[in-house]
Amino acid sequence: MRERLEQEIALLKERYPSLMHGQDYDWVMIPDFPLPEGYNRQSAKLMFLIPNTYPHTGPDCFYVDVGLRLGNGEMPSNYNEHMSVPVGGAWGYFSWHPEIWQSADDINSGDNLLTFMRAVNLRLREAN
């Protein structure tokens, strides 16, 4: 699995060059993730955990640094603050789950970390 994760991290780094990951590939963090319009800031630290059953089970939920609000000052739906994560710090948590996860042996044939991030982007574009 480590080789696959290395390949997928490389794909993500093409899109997010500042990406960091855990030594054991158990988490991914993008320190300057660009947020779409509709939030109280233009970027956030964004993090997600990679389950030990990956790739058969995809990542579930994601975190942003605490304080994220919608443009009207309200908290986004399915978002809670002050969650604990492996890297420490103050984080908010989006309780959000991709509707479908289709794993495949070939990273280009099924879902992967890049498709997960595309889904995260879609969730954040909802700005609610």
N, C-alpha and C positions, 0 to 999 in steps of 0.2 A: 504494500500500500504506500510505503514511503516514496517510491519512485513515481507513482501516479500523482501523489500530492505535490511532489517537486515540479512535475510537469504542469499541473493546474495552477500552482503558485506563479510559475513563470508566465502563464497566460494572463493571470490577474495583474501581474506587475507591468505588462504591456499597457494596460489601461490605467493602473494606479501605481506609478513608479515608487511612491513613498511607502508602499505596503510593507508591513512587518508581520512576522509569524512566530509562533511558539517554537522552541527548540524541537519539540516532539510533534510539530504540525498539528497541535490540538486547538489552536486559535489563529485567527487572522485579524489584523487591525490596519485600518487605513486612517492615518492621523489627520488627513486633510480632505475628507470625502466631501465633494461638492453637493450641497443640498439644492433641490429645486425651489422655485419661488413658493411663497406661502408660509415660510418659517421665519423665526426671529433672528436668524443668522444665515450666512452664505455657505458655511461649511461646518463639519463636525468630525470628531473622532468617531469612527464606526468600527464595530468589532462583531465578530460572530465566532461561535465555537464549532469545531469540527468533531462530530461524534466518533467514538471509537469503532462504530459499525459502518463508517463511511467506506466506500461509496454506496453501499446498499441502502443506507439511511442518509438522507441529506441533512444539511444544517437546518436548524429550527430556531427561529427567533433571531433578533440581532439587538445590539446595544449601541447607544450613542452617549457621548459625554453629557453629563447632567445639565439641565437647564433648557433643553429644547422646548420651544413653544411654537404654536401656530402664530401667524401674523396678527391675529386678534388677541393674543395673549393667553389663549387656552392651551391646555395640554392636548397633544394628539390622542386620538382614540387608541385603545389597547397599548398604552404607554404608561409605565410606572417608573419611579425614580429610586435611586439608592440601592442598586442591585450589586451583588458581589461578583467579580470576575477574576480570572487568574492573574491579570496584570495589575490589579489594585486600582485605586482611584475611585472617583464618583461617577457612576454610570446610570443611565436610564435604559429601560428594557422595553422593546417592542414585542409584545406577545403576539407574534404573527407567524403563520405557518404556510409555506407554499402548498397550493392545492394538490399539485401532482409532482412526484419525483420519480423519474424514470432513469435508473442507473443502467449503465452498460459497461462492458469490459473496456471498450475503446472510449476515451474521453471525448472524442468528437462525435460519437454516435448517440450519446445520451446526455443526461444532465450532469453538470459539473459545477465547480465553484463559480465559474463565470456566469453560468445560467442562473445560479442562486443570486448573484449580485444584480443581474438584470431584473429579477423578481423583486429584490429589495428596492431598486430604483423605482419600479412601478408602484410599489406600496408607498414610498415617500412622495411620489407625484400626486397621490390622492390628497395630500395635505389636509387630512381630517383626523 
